[in-house]
Amino acid sequence: MKAIMIMFDTLNRHMLSPYGGPDWIQTPNFQRLAERTAVFDNSYIGSMPCMPARRELHTGRYNFLHRSWGPLEPFDDSAIEMLGEAGVYTHLITDHQHYWEDGGGTYHPRYASFELIRGQEGDPWKGEVRNPDGLSLEGLHPIARKMYRQDRINRQYMRKEEQFPQAQTFSGGLEFIELNHEEDNWYLQLETFDPHEPFFSPEQYKKLYAHDYKGPLGDWPIYGPVTETPEDVRHMRFEYAALLTMCDHYLGKVLDVMDRLDLWKDTLLIVNTDHGFLLGEHDQWAKCVQPFYNEVAHTPLFIWDPRTGVQGERRQSLVQTIDLPATLLDYFGVGLPKDMQGQPLRRTIETDEPIREGALFGIHGGHVNVTDGRYVYMRAAANADNRPLYNYTLMPTHMRSRFHPQELQNIELANPFSFTKQIQTLKIPARTWGNLHAFGTLLYDVHNDPQQKSQLQDSKIEARMLSLMKQLMRENEAPDEQYERLGISSS
């Protein structure tokens, strides 16, 4: 038995043809994929953003109520490592540069082998002292200034399509498949950072979306409210579409090789993402600085399981990222660890059998959100200071740095959680996302209002969704202060 996961970052469900995406966006291979797989209509994120989602891909349990961005913890059960221990060869090939930063450093060594492709976003890859010609960095946050500068340097080394990180990532993945297709018991995670911003793609894809535009280079939106003109927003969407079509092209290469080598008979295929992205919807760009509307939280998911033979069918059951490691373990006959909250999806693929009543999702210190598949309830912090809030971790790192000494001045030891295996963790006062408080608590009926344009005012539905949220928080052993922060009781 074999398994392949093709994971894109920032893949927008609502822009893919199998999910009713606009006809001007070209994604023929995603349509082809939908005809060969079970297509999930109610797939949701869990923890945001990139590395919290990847922790869920290893552990099968929520990250966001206990800590922010960070590595795997010493007490975490990694499904990838468990597969290796059970005799399954695991290989990762990725251009997702967060794996080799401080906050992602313990993930890729869990695989038997891994190949890291350099150059995406602000990856500190090529070294040049001078600034690229014509680059203006005025008015940018210091972190953004550093990333923008590095990105423009990196782009100078991507003149041909085959030099782009995504192209190299898929080339390596296809090489692994060709080399090992006659072998048994392996798992390939082929993971590209695209179509994450910046929306930088070869000219041949941009030509598919040619349009009149005389504004500045616009392929990297600033997180937050839209302040640009409608023309700028339209241009940014075209840039995203071009990169999305590039992703579609390379997805097609994997489908081609699966057809040619007849891998469908014994190879599980999962095509997924960590989250979506706002491209001007709700008058917002990006993610993380606003509540997680469906453009971000409601994700595409395609699965072919050769044990079931289900293809070209839709599934309505509510599923999440945490279910994917459980599905992999089940597929290879490896028992699930007791702390894993996700459930195998084999029966859901076969018969649309439900596995959960509700799905919890969010970012550490942001809204706590819950959906039952019809309603989405977003609970805001009760106070503008968004406190109390703590990180529970033994790995005190942010995305690109260690915790600073001043952040550790009031450190405590917390009592163990059941999933920390009787180990006490550090309890560290956390940075907060105070601006999220301004959006307030929100309730939407996503069946009748899928674009979440009109807030629902219904006290009975809100009470039911709040009860479901608290139930899931208790099951996740949410710390007491999370209830206090949200202004709710734990009972």
C-alpha positions as a printed NumPy array, in Angstrom:
array([[  0.   ,   0.   ,   0.   ],
       [  1.139,   3.501,  -0.825],
       [ -0.097,   7.001,  -0.021],
       [  0.456,  10.438,  -1.509],
       [ -0.569,  13.736,   0.009],
       [ -0.434,  16.775,  -2.265],
       [ -0.689,  19.767,   0.011],
       [ -1.045,  23.315,  -1.262],
       [ -0.807,  26.35 ,   1.   ],
       [ -3.547,  29.008,   0.817],
       [ -5.699,  27.095,  -1.684],
       [ -9.01 ,  28.914,  -2.056],
       [-11.94 ,  26.53 ,  -2.252],
       [-14.256,  29.13 ,  -3.762],
       [-11.926,  29.624,  -6.735],
       [-11.788,  25.963,  -7.812],
       [-14.12 ,  24.692, -10.528],
       [-15.257,  21.594,  -8.542],
       [-16.535,  23.964,  -5.877],
       [-18.315,  26.322,  -8.258],
       [-15.396,  28.677,  -8.818],
       [-15.755,  31.424, -11.415],
       [-15.49 ,  30.223, -15.014],
       [-12.693,  32.689, -15.794],
       [-10.273,  30.817, -13.523],
       [ -8.68 ,  27.82 , -15.233],
       [ -8.422,  24.735, -12.989],
       [ -9.124,  21.775, -15.324],
       [ -6.97 ,  19.323, -13.376],
       [ -8.8  ,  20.019, -10.136],
       [-11.969,  19.178, -12.055],
       [-10.291,  16.006, -13.279],
       [ -9.254,  15.243,  -9.689],
       [-12.853,  15.632,  -8.499],
       [-13.946,  12.993, -10.975],
       [-11.494,  10.478,  -9.451],
       [-12.024,  11.179,  -5.743],
       [-14.524,  11.796,  -2.98 ],
       [-15.015,  15.568,  -2.772],
       [-15.679,  16.948,   0.698],
       [-18.128,  19.853,   0.854],
       [-17.8  ,  20.461,   4.601],
       [-14.068,  20.454,   5.285],
       [-12.839,  23.048,   7.796],
       [ -9.557,  24.231,   9.208],
       [ -8.604,  23.627,  12.808],
       [ -5.67 ,  25.729,  13.99 ],
       [ -4.287,  28.711,  12.108],
       [ -2.049,  29.468,  10.332],
       [  0.727,  27.414,   8.654],
       [  2.682,  25.582,  11.365],
       [ -0.24 ,  25.211,  13.809],
       [ -2.047,  23.439,  10.952],
       [  0.961,  21.218,  10.356],
       [  1.119,  20.299,  14.002],
       [ -2.443,  19.07 ,  13.549],
       [ -1.319,  17.025,  10.538],
       [  1.077,  15.194,  12.843],
       [ -0.861,  14.993,  16.114],
       [ -4.499,  14.935,  15.016],
       [ -5.519,  17.336,  17.773],
       [ -6.161,  21.077,  18.012],
       [ -3.258,  23.418,  18.646],
       [ -4.781,  26.888,  18.982],
       [ -6.293,  26.854,  22.473],
       [ -2.998,  26.071,  24.21 ],
       [ -0.264,  27.754,  22.233],
       [  0.599,  29.833,  19.206],
       [  2.98 ,  29.053,  16.333],
       [  5.696,  26.592,  17.281],
       [  7.448,  23.262,  16.72 ],
       [  6.25 ,  19.814,  17.631],
       [  6.416,  19.32 ,  21.393],
       [  8.399,  16.562,  23.161],
       [  5.115,  14.981,  24.286],
       [  3.452,  15.079,  20.84 ],
       [  2.597,  11.865,  19.022],
       [  3.584,  12.369,  15.39 ],
       [  1.554,  10.22 ,  13.002],
       [  4.428,  10.489,  10.518],
       [  6.896,   9.144,  13.062],
       [  4.447,   6.379,  13.994],
       [  4.203,   5.326,  10.364],
       [  7.986,   5.097,  10.211],
       [  8.101,   3.004,  13.37 ],
       [  5.546,   0.655,  11.789],
       [  7.757,   0.1  ,   8.75 ],
       [  6.242,   2.647,   6.36 ],
       [  8.858,   4.696,   4.493],
       [  7.966,   8.404,   4.726],
       [  9.322,  11.142,   2.478],
       [  8.678,  14.883,   2.505],
       [  9.477,  17.214,  -0.353],
       [  8.53 ,  20.825,   0.203],
       [  9.345,  24.43 ,  -0.588],
       [  7.502,  25.622,   2.524],
       [ 10.261,  27.694,   4.119],
       [  8.66 ,  27.824,   7.581],
       [  9.941,  24.287,   8.159],
       [ 13.5  ,  25.592,   8.498],
       [ 12.743,  28.539,  10.777],
       [ 12.876,  28.529,  14.574],
       [  9.15 ,  27.901,  14.838],
       [  9.033,  24.868,  12.543],
       [ 12.251,  23.044,  13.187],
       [ 11.033,  19.714,  14.567],
       [  8.594,  18.707,  11.835],
       [ 10.641,  17.579,   8.839],
       [ 13.037,  15.307,  10.825],
       [ 10.044,  13.087,  11.63 ],
       [ 10.189,  11.788,   8.03 ],
       [ 12.603,   9.064,   6.953],
       [ 13.941,  11.486,   4.347],
       [ 13.154,  15.014,   3.277],
       [ 14.045,  17.405,   0.479],
       [ 13.796,  21.155,   1.113],
       [ 13.482,  23.482,  -1.878],
       [ 14.615,  27.052,  -1.286],
       [ 13.442,  30.479,  -2.394],
       [  9.775,  30.987,  -1.535],
       [  8.474,  34.271,  -0.077],
       [ 11.135,  35.854,   2.145],
       [ 13.248,  32.722,   2.535],
       [ 16.8  ,  33.93 ,   3.4  ],
       [ 18.233,  32.051,   0.461],
       [ 20.475,  34.088,  -1.843],
       [ 22.823,  36.637,  -0.274],
       [ 23.166,  40.089,  -1.831],
       [ 24.242,  43.178,   0.104],
       [ 22.799,  45.791,  -2.249],
       [ 19.066,  46.422,  -2.63 ],
       [ 17.501,  45.313,  -5.915],
       [ 17.054,  48.163,  -8.393],
       [ 13.847,  50.138,  -8.016],
       [ 12.814,  48.519,  -4.744],
       [ 11.152,  50.89 ,  -2.258],
       [ 10.858,  49.712,   1.35 ],
       [  9.566,  52.943,   2.873],
       [  6.723,  52.684,   5.37 ],
       [  6.994,  48.944,   5.856],
       [  7.204,  47.126,   9.175],
       [ 10.818,  45.964,   9.792],
       [  9.873,  42.301,   9.331],
       [  8.004,  43.056,   6.098],
       [ 10.894,  45.203,   4.893],
       [ 13.309,  42.329,   5.355],
       [ 11.   ,  39.825,   3.672],
       [ 10.164,  42.046,   0.689],
       [ 13.829,  42.771,   0.066],
       [ 14.803,  39.1  ,   0.265],
       [ 11.913,  38.1  ,  -1.975],
       [ 13.034,  40.472,  -4.73 ],
       [ 16.548,  39.046,  -4.482],
       [ 15.239,  35.481,  -4.675],
       [ 13.169,  36.271,  -7.777],
       [ 16.295,  37.158,  -9.71 ],
       [ 17.208,  33.446,  -9.614],
       [ 13.835,  32.314, -11.017],
       [ 13.98 ,  33.336, -14.672],
       [ 12.732,  30.04 , -16.124],
       [  9.723,  28.022, -14.97 ],
       [ 11.851,  25.055, -13.972],
       [ 13.696,  27.329, -11.518],
       [ 10.542,  28.2  ,  -9.587],
       [ 10.291,  26.412,  -6.22 ],
       [  6.917,  24.87 ,  -7.015],
       [  8.253,  23.366, -10.249],
       [ 11.25 ,  21.937,  -8.41 ],
       [  9.053,  20.547,  -5.632],
       [  6.804,  18.667,  -8.036],
       [  9.803,  17.506, -10.034],
       [ 11.24 ,  15.952,  -6.878],
       [  7.902,  14.392,  -5.979],
       [  7.508,  12.877,  -9.435],
       [ 11.062,  11.565,  -9.228],
       [ 10.239,   9.815,  -5.95 ],
       [  7.115,   8.247,  -7.447],
       [  8.931,   7.026, -10.575],
       [ 11.763,   5.574,  -8.497],
       [  9.547,   3.819,  -5.938],
       [  6.254,   2.984,  -7.641],
       [  7.013,  -0.746,  -7.669],
       [  7.887,  -0.737,  -3.968],
       [  5.342,  -1.074,  -1.175],
       [  4.663,   0.636,   2.152],
       [  5.564,   4.259,   1.511],
       [  4.055,   7.675,   2.069],
       [  4.963,  10.767,   0.049],
       [  4.05 ,  14.25 ,   1.278],
       [  4.429,  16.538,  -1.73 ],
       [  3.89 ,  19.983,  -0.287],
       [  4.176,  23.313,  -2.044],
       [  3.949,  26.795,  -0.54 ],
       [  1.958,  27.994,  -3.566],
       [ -0.514,  29.58 ,  -4.097],
       [  0.498,  31.426,  -0.909],
       [  1.446,  35.043,  -1.384],
       [  3.441,  36.566,  -3.011],
       [  1.513,  35.529,  -6.116],
       [  4.624,  35.195,  -8.267],
       [  4.306,  32.94 , -11.299],
       [  5.948,  32.471, -14.718],
       [  4.799,  34.721, -17.529],
       [  2.937,  31.97 , -19.388],
       [  0.394,  31.746, -16.566],
       [  0.045,  35.507, -16.238],
       [ -0.76 ,  35.701, -19.957],
       [ -3.865,  33.601, -19.332],
       [ -5.199,  36.489, -17.267],
       [ -3.884,  39.411, -19.303],
       [ -5.523,  42.707, -18.353],
       [ -4.894,  46.418, -18.513],
       [ -3.184,  47.579, -15.351],
       [ -0.896,  50.52 , -14.783],
       [ -0.528,  50.326, -11.022],
       [  2.469,  49.153,  -8.962],
       [  3.652,  45.55 ,  -8.842],
       [  0.76 ,  44.055,  -6.9  ],
       [  1.159,  40.413,  -5.97 ],
       [  1.682,  40.612,  -2.204],
       [ -1.261,  42.043,  -0.232],
       [ -0.747,  43.656,   3.162],
       [ -2.689,  41.815,   5.853],
       [ -5.675,  43.881,   6.961],
       [ -8.393,  46.122,   5.494],
       [ -8.511,  46.857,   1.775],
       [ -7.299,  50.39 ,   1.114],
       [ -6.528,  49.907,  -2.57 ],
       [ -8.678,  50.803,  -5.566],
       [-11.058,  48.286,  -7.188],
       [ -8.582,  48.129, -10.079],
       [ -5.797,  47.089,  -7.67 ],
       [ -8.025,  44.43 ,  -6.083],
       [ -8.945,  43.055,  -9.507],
       [ -5.275,  42.901, -10.457],
       [ -4.378,  41.022,  -7.25 ],
       [ -7.064,  38.439,  -7.976],
       [ -5.661,  37.91 , -11.454],
       [ -2.191,  37.386,  -9.97 ],
       [ -3.583,  34.797,  -7.548],
       [ -5.464,  33.117, -10.413],
       [ -2.272,  32.83 , -12.46 ],
       [ -0.457,  31.108,  -9.598],
       [ -3.489,  28.894,  -8.947],
       [ -3.448,  27.751, -12.574],
       [  0.234,  26.932, -12.183],
       [ -0.712,  24.744,  -9.192],
       [ -3.385,  23.097, -11.324],
       [ -0.811,  22.374, -14.036],
       [  1.54 ,  20.562, -11.668],
       [ -1.31 ,  18.692, -10.007],
       [ -2.062,  17.371, -13.486],
       [  1.463,  15.987, -13.767],
       [  0.863,  13.816, -10.677],
       [ -2.497,  12.632, -12.017],
       [ -0.779,  11.778, -15.314],
       [  1.823,   9.599, -13.621],
       [ -0.82 ,   7.893, -11.469],
       [ -2.701,   7.052, -14.67 ],
       [  0.399,   5.855, -16.51 ],
       [  1.681,   3.684, -13.648],
       [ -1.806,   2.505, -12.602],
       [ -1.225,   3.725,  -9.053],
       [ -4.943,   4.168,  -8.408],
       [ -5.255,   0.473,  -7.588],
       [ -3.169,   0.628,  -4.4  ],
       [ -2.386,   4.281,  -3.602],
       [ -4.294,   6.569,  -1.266],
       [ -4.373,  10.131,  -2.612],
       [ -5.174,  13.155,  -0.448],
       [ -5.203,  16.663,  -1.929],
       [ -5.645,  19.347,   0.695],
       [ -4.621,  22.737,   2.073],
       [ -4.05 ,  24.399,   5.428],
       [ -6.407,  27.361,   4.838],
       [ -7.768,  29.81 ,   2.273],
       [ -7.267,  33.537,   1.779],
       [ -9.266,  36.754,   1.551],
       [ -8.775,  38.603,  -1.733],
       [-10.877,  41.632,  -0.935],
       [-13.931,  39.746,   0.291],
       [-15.364,  41.379,   3.426],
       [-13.153,  44.344,   2.462],
       [-10.167,  42.484,   3.866],
       [ -6.892,  41.019,   2.664],
       [ -5.334,  37.755,   3.735],
       [ -5.917,  36.115,   7.123],
       [ -5.208,  36.268,  10.875],
       [ -6.135,  39.947,  11.429],
       [ -9.86 ,  39.317,  11.036],
       [-12.244,  36.506,  12.016],
       [-11.92 ,  33.403,   9.887],
       [-14.647,  33.816,   7.321],
       [-15.443,  30.893,   5.052],
       [-13.021,  32.107,   2.4  ],
       [-10.295,  31.159,   4.896],
       [-11.899,  28.472,   7.069],
       [-13.909,  26.381,   4.595],
       [-11.316,  24.348,   2.724],
       [-11.167,  22.068,  -0.322],
       [-10.457,  18.388,   0.29 ],
       [-10.239,  15.502,  -2.188],
       [ -9.525,  11.869,  -1.198],
       [ -9.169,   8.698,  -3.243],
       [ -9.104,   5.566,  -1.082],
       [ -8.481,   2.418,  -3.145],
       [-10.136,   0.33 ,  -0.428],
       [-13.501,   1.958,  -1.168],
       [-13.322,   2.786,  -4.882],
       [-15.471,   5.867,  -4.348],
       [-14.923,   8.454,  -7.076],
       [-16.858,  11.394,  -8.443],
       [-19.069,  11.615,  -5.351],
       [-19.672,  14.441,  -2.868],
       [-19.508,  14.072,   0.905],
       [-21.418,  16.367,   3.264],
       [-20.089,  15.155,   6.626],
       [-18.114,  17.664,   8.67 ],
       [-14.376,  16.919,   8.618],
       [-11.187,  18.769,   9.597],
       [ -7.416,  18.785,   9.267],
       [ -7.119,  16.692,  12.44 ],
       [ -8.792,  13.78 ,  10.615],
       [ -6.025,  13.414,   8.024],
       [ -3.319,  11.832,  10.239],
       [ -5.943,   9.448,  11.629],
       [ -6.866,   8.516,   8.064],
       [ -3.225,   7.808,   7.19 ],
       [ -2.666,   5.656,  10.272],
       [ -5.859,   3.703,   9.614],
       [ -4.935,   3.172,   5.961],
       [ -1.595,   1.595,   6.892],
       [ -3.107,  -0.421,   9.759],
       [ -1.412,   1.542,  12.543],
       [ -3.373,   2.106,  15.743],
       [ -4.326,   5.641,  16.715],
       [ -2.693,   7.142,  19.833],
       [ -5.124,   7.853,  22.662],
       [ -4.578,  11.621,  22.5  ],
       [ -5.531,  11.909,  18.823],
       [ -8.884,  13.67 ,  18.391],
       [ -9.25 ,  13.201,  14.64 ],
       [-11.096,  10.24 ,  13.163],
       [-10.304,   8.024,  10.15 ],
       [-12.344,   8.991,   7.099],
       [-12.716,   5.572,   5.435],
       [-16.378,   5.132,   6.439],
       [-17.131,   8.751,   5.605],
       [-15.666,   8.227,   2.14 ],
       [-17.685,   5.016,   1.73 ],
       [-21.094,   6.113,   3.019],
       [-20.812,   9.745,   4.176],
       [-20.976,   8.503,   7.764],
       [-20.661,  11.505,  10.131],
       [-17.742,  11.565,  12.546],
       [-18.491,  14.739,  14.522],
       [-21.283,  17.04 ,  15.56 ],
       [-19.197,  20.185,  15.423],
       [-15.807,  21.533,  14.386],
       [-13.752,  23.967,  16.443],
       [-11.291,  26.326,  14.734],
       [ -9.261,  29.453,  15.364],
       [ -5.919,  31.059,  16.071],
       [ -4.279,  31.398,  19.472],
       [ -5.678,  34.544,  21.051],
       [ -8.245,  35.153,  18.311],
       [-11.927,  34.395,  17.992],
       [-12.858,  30.869,  19.026],
       [-15.085,  29.542,  16.253],
       [-17.406,  26.592,  15.884],
       [-19.517,  25.192,  13.083],
       [-22.053,  22.398,  12.894],
       [-21.953,  22.488,   9.103],
       [-24.834,  24.934,   8.798],
       [-24.099,  27.693,  11.28 ],
       [-20.774,  29.327,  12.048],
       [-20.394,  31.013,  15.433],
       [-17.389,  33.258,  16.092],
       [-16.879,  34.221,  19.725],
       [-14.821,  37.362,  20.323],
       [-12.805,  38.276,  23.4  ],
       [-14.889,  39.921,  26.104],
       [-12.392,  42.759,  26.636],
       [-10.319,  44.888,  24.289],
       [ -7.054,  43.788,  25.958],
       [ -7.875,  40.159,  25.027],
       [ -6.589,  38.752,  28.3  ],
       [ -5.801,  36.518,  30.092],
       [ -3.88 ,  34.51 ,  27.521],
       [ -0.94 ,  32.103,  27.928],
       [  1.254,  29.813,  25.867],
       [  1.598,  26.283,  27.24 ],
       [  4.757,  24.924,  25.664],
       [  8.181,  23.369,  26.145],
       [  9.327,  24.857,  22.825],
       [  9.254,  28.653,  23.325],
       [  9.745,  29.893,  19.776],
       [  7.831,  32.213,  17.493],
       [  7.794,  31.932,  13.712],
       [ 11.263,  33.304,  13.075],
       [ 12.714,  33.796,  16.54 ],
       [ 13.065,  32.358,  19.988],
       [ 10.998,  33.899,  22.759],
       [ 12.711,  37.064,  23.915],
       [ 14.062,  37.162,  27.485],
       [ 11.497,  39.794,  28.498],
       [  8.679,  37.431,  27.461],
       [  9.982,  34.867,  29.939],
       [ 10.164,  37.112,  32.998],
       [  6.854,  35.832,  34.45 ],
       [  7.171,  32.226,  33.457],
       [  5.433,  29.528,  35.518],
       [  5.131,  25.766,  35.455],
       [  1.611,  24.605,  34.605],
       [ -0.082,  21.453,  35.792],
       [  0.052,  18.711,  33.152],
       [ -2.717,  18.257,  30.623],
       [ -3.653,  14.673,  29.826],
       [ -2.092,  14.97 ,  26.36 ],
       [  1.249,  16.193,  27.781],
       [  1.785,  12.715,  29.286],
       [  2.06 ,  13.937,  32.874],
       [  4.69 ,  16.489,  31.883],
       [  4.434,  20.02 ,  33.222],
       [  4.706,  22.694,  30.548],
       [  5.88 ,  26.268,  30.726],
       [  3.041,  28.764,  31.163],
       [  4.09 ,  31.997,  29.47 ],
       [  2.047,  35.211,  29.122],
       [  1.215,  35.456,  25.422],
       [  1.147,  38.183,  22.839],
       [ -2.44 ,  39.064,  21.992],
       [ -4.375,  39.881,  18.831],
       [ -6.243,  42.801,  20.363],
       [ -7.595,  44.139,  17.067],
       [ -9.799,  41.051,  16.645],
       [-11.957,  42.23 ,  19.545],
       [-13.245,  45.086,  17.386],
       [-15.091,  42.701,  15.043],
       [-17.271,  41.447,  17.89 ],
       [-19.068,  38.119,  18.179],
       [-20.583,  36.911,  14.89 ],
       [-23.155,  34.297,  13.858],
       [-23.89 ,  33.196,  10.275],
       [-26.18 ,  30.732,   8.525],
       [-23.781,  29.536,   5.835],
       [-26.442,  27.478,   4.044],
       [-28.592,  30.501,   3.266],
       [-25.745,  33.023,   3.387],
       [-22.597,  31.205,   2.188],
       [-20.702,  34.462,   1.644],
       [-21.471,  35.55 ,   5.232],
       [-22.781,  38.958,   4.241],
       [-25.554,  39.204,   6.857],
       [-25.064,  38.506,  10.544],
       [-27.76 ,  36.296,  12.025],
       [-29.573,  37.512,  15.129],
       [-31.099,  34.477,  16.836],
       [-30.571,  33.959,  20.555],
       [-31.668,  30.307,  20.515],
       [-29.248,  29.345,  17.743],
       [-26.459,  31.346,  19.397],
       [-27.085,  29.574,  22.721],
       [-26.959,  26.174,  21.009],
       [-23.755,  27.012,  19.143],
       [-22.153,  28.396,  22.313],
       [-23.05 ,  25.162,  24.117],
       [-21.441,  23.16 ,  21.307],
       [-18.35 ,  25.372,  21.459],
       [-17.942,  24.863,  25.195],
       [-18.412,  21.113,  24.817],
       [-15.611,  20.939,  22.261],
       [-13.39 ,  23.223,  24.335],
       [-13.83 ,  20.945,  27.344],
       [-13.004,  17.901,  25.221],
       [ -9.844,  19.708,  24.134],
       [ -8.96 ,  20.568,  27.773],
       [ -9.006,  24.287,  27.034],
       [ -7.253,  26.217,  29.833],
       [ -9.541,  28.013,  32.293],
       [ -8.44 ,  31.448,  31.127],
       [ -9.735,  30.802,  27.609],
       [-13.279,  30.806,  29.002],
       [-12.517,  33.937,  31.003],
       [-11.06 ,  35.657,  27.936],
       [-14.244,  34.936,  25.99 ],
       [-16.514,  35.974,  28.867],
       [-18.203,  32.57 ,  29.213],
       [-18.453,  29.879,  31.846],
       [-16.817,  26.501,  31.386],
       [-19.959,  24.61 ,  32.396]])
